[in-house]
Structures are given as structure tokens and as C-alpha cells.
Amino acid sequence: MLNHVIVPLDGSELAEEAIIHAKEITRPQGKITLLSAIDVPEVPIYGYYPPAAIPDYDAAEENLLPRAQEYLENIGKQLKADGYVVNIEAHVGEPANVIVETAERLEVDAIVMSTHGRSGLSRWLFGSVTNKVLSASCCPVYVVPSRKK
């Protein structure tokens, strides 16, 4: 069993599925870091927390970081009740970079994350945070595939 894992969350039910798997591989009273990476868009975003148009880094910190932290704290309450030590981190930046840099800084045993399972043109257009994390990570990455087809 692992001592410390990181679970990146983006506010989606799919991302939250990784928590179940993180609990299975983390020792009792182990540490689970919940991480949210907020990518600062140049256009409005929808489906990632409440819709918002964020023109710059300062506005993202002011508007989205508190929402992300509140979201992570709510998720963390159940993990704490289950006996895990929970760490909350929310940062502005490109998601894959934030995930890898946070995992390195915290020296976690593994990253446990969900993937949308895109392929073909969709993957090419949107990129794959999971692929970027897999190729840049300093630790094992457990990938939880989407159950929705």
C-alpha cells in the first residue's frame, strides 16, 4: 500500500471516480492530496465549476481558486471521515504541468487520475492531460478509464 497519492480533480464526476481507486491503493491513515489545476482560458469556459470568462491570472486567482478550494474541501471531508490525511491544493496553470510539478514537490508515491478516453480527432484537438502527465511524471501514474461510452 502507498503512503501518499495525489488525485487531480476538475469538478467532473469522471475525475472523482479516481478517488475510489486512490483509497484502494493508499494505506489506512495514508495521505491523499486533492489537486485542482485551473487553466486560464482566453475564452469563456463551461462545465468547469460555474461558467466564467477569465481574462488573466489575477482574476483567476481571485475568482476561481476559492471555488476550487471549496470544492476540494467538500470532497476531502468524506476522505477525512474515512481516516485519511487530506491535503488540498489548487493552482492556476496548465493542468498537466501543475499535476507533475505538484507531484514532484510533494514527493508523492503515485498520481491517480481519470481519463476521458478521447481518441482520434477529439484527442488531437483537445490534447490529453493524461498523456502529458504519463510522459512527464516522476512517479507511477494510475489511470482510471472512463466507464461511459
Buried (B, 14 or more C-beta within 10 A) or exposed (E): EBBBBBBBBBBEEBBBBBBEBBBEBBEEEBBBBBBBBBBBEEEEBEEBBEEBEBEEEEBBBEBBBEBBBEBBBEBBEEBEEEEBBBBBBBBBBBBBBBBBBBBEEBEBBBBBBBBBBBEEEEBEEEEBBBEBBBEBBEBBBBBBEEEEE
